[in-house]
Amino acid sequence: MAYSEDHIALAAEYALGTLDADERTQVETMMAVDNEFAALVQAWEFRLGTLNQMVGLVEPRPVVWENIKAAIGHAGPPQAPLVLPETPAATVTPPPAPTTDDPEFGSAFDPEPPPSAGMPQSAEPRRLPELRQPRVVFDERNVTALSNRVKRWRGIASAATAIAAALLVTLGLQIYRPDALPNAIRPKPRIQTVEVKTPAPALAPSAQYVALLQGPNGGPAFIMTIDGATKNFTVRKVDAASEPGKSFELWLISDRLPQPRSLGVIGADDFTARPVLSGYDPDVINGATYAVTVEQAGGSPNGQPTSAPIFTGKLIETVPGASGSPR
C-alpha cells in the first residue's frame, strides 16, 4: 500500500518519540489494524532509533516562548489608573447675613443663614473614573496546536541532524575505513584493467629437421624440412618426374598410429608448404617415416594409400634448438 507523505512523517515522528499522547495513540491504533503501516514504523525505528540517541535535545531560547505568547494574544500587566494632580477647592464667601436691626428685612431671617447647596464640602481632589482594561479572551486550543507544531518541528530538526551526522560518519568510513562498514553499504572495489606492454622476448633459434625422400635406386627425389617450433613443413621437389593424370601424395607412417596419415598432395611447383603437423606430438613427428605414393589426380579418394610408397625417408636434426634438445 502506498502511503502519503503525512503518514510517512507520522511514522518517523513516532519512531523518534516526538508525538504527544493522542498522536501516539492514533499511530498505535493504525499499527494494530494495518500490518504494512506497522512495518513502516518498524523500518523508521530501525533507521532512526539509534541515531536519535546520538543527538541531544536543543531547547529553544526563552524569547521564543515570549513571542509565541504574544502571537496568541497574551497581554502585558494591567496599567495603573490615571490620577489627575490635586487642585485647591474653590472657596465661595457667602454674603453677609442681614441683621435684625436692618429695617428692610426685619426679623424674618435667622441670624445664621443655611449653607448654600452646591458648594463644596471639602477640599479633596477629584479623580477620573478608573480605566478598565479590556478583557482578552483566547482559545486554549491555539496554544496546544502551536505547542504540538513546535514539538513536531523540533523532532524533525533532530532527525535531520541525526541523519546528516550518520551520513557524514558513513562517508568518512567509506573513504578511510571501508572494511568497518556492513557488506550492504560497503563500496565495491574498483577494478581497473591496465595494459602493460612488455618487450617481446628474444627469438630463440628453433630446431630444424630434414628428411631425404629417395627411392630404391638412390638419390633424393624430395627434401622435406620441418620447423621444430611451428611444426610447419616444406617439401622441395628435387628429382621426381610426375606422370600425366597422377599426383604425388605425402604420408606419415608411425607405429603409434593405427594407419598412415595423409599430409596432402605435393604440388607441381618446386616448393610445397603445409601446417598439418601441428596436431601431432613431437615424438610421433620425430620417429615417423615419411613416404610418397603416386595417386590419381588430386590424391587418394579414400584417405589411404592406393599404391606402395616409391620414396621414403626419416627426419634428422640439422639445426639444434636453444636448449640443445632434439625437440
JOZIHU-V354234 format. One record per backbone hydrogen bond with DSSP energy under -0.5 kcal/mol. CO is the residue of the C=O (numbers start at 1). NH is the residue of the N-H. Records with the same first field share a line. If there is no record, write none. Layout:
CO = NH ; NH
This chain:
4 = 8
5 = 9
6 = 10
7 = 11
8 = 12
9 = 13
10 = 14
11 = 15
12 = 16
13 = 17 ; 18
20 = 24
21 = 25
22 = 26
23 = 27
24 = 28
25 = 29
26 = 30
27 = 31
28 = 32
29 = 33
30 = 34
34 = 38
35 = 39
36 = 40
37 = 41
38 = 42
39 = 43
40 = 44
41 = 45
42 = 46
43 = 47
44 = 48
45 = 49
48 = 52
49 = 53
50 = 53 ; 54
51 = 54
52 = 55
57 = 59
61 = 64 ; 65
62 = 66
63 = 67
64 = 68
65 = 69
66 = 70
67 = 71
68 = 72
69 = 74
70 = 73
90 = 92
91 = 93
92 = 94
99 = 102
102 = 106
105 = 108
111 = 113
116 = 119
135 = 137
136 = 138
139 = 142 ; 143
140 = 144
141 = 145
142 = 146
143 = 147
144 = 148
145 = 149
146 = 150
147 = 151
148 = 152
149 = 153
150 = 154
151 = 155
152 = 156
153 = 157
154 = 158
155 = 159
156 = 160
157 = 161
158 = 162
159 = 163
160 = 164
161 = 165
162 = 166
163 = 167
164 = 168
165 = 169
166 = 170
167 = 171
168 = 172
169 = 173
170 = 174
171 = 175
172 = 176 ; 177
173 = 177
177 = 180
178 = 181
182 = 185 ; 186
189 = 191
190 = 192
191 = 193
192 = 194
193 = 195
194 = 196
195 = 197
196 = 198
205 = 322
207 = 228
208 = 318 ; 319
209 = 226
210 = 316
211 = 213 ; 224
212 = 214
213 = 221 ; 222
214 = 312
215 = 218
219 = 215
221 = 238 ; 239
222 = 213
223 = 225 ; 236
224 = 211
225 = 234
226 = 209 ; 228
227 = 231
231 = 277
232 = 227
233 = 274
234 = 225
235 = 272
236 = 223
240 = 242
243 = 246
245 = 297
247 = 295
248 = 266
249 = 293
250 = 263 ; 264
251 = 253 ; 291
252 = 261
253 = 289
254 = 257
261 = 252
264 = 250
266 = 248
270 = 237
272 = 235
274 = 233
275 = 278
276 = 279
277 = 280
281 = 285
282 = 286
283 = 287
284 = 288
288 = 315
289 = 253 ; 291
290 = 313
291 = 251
292 = 310 ; 311
293 = 249 ; 295
295 = 247
296 = 299
311 = 292
312 = 214
313 = 290
314 = 212
316 = 210 ; 318
319 = 208
321 = 324
325 = 321
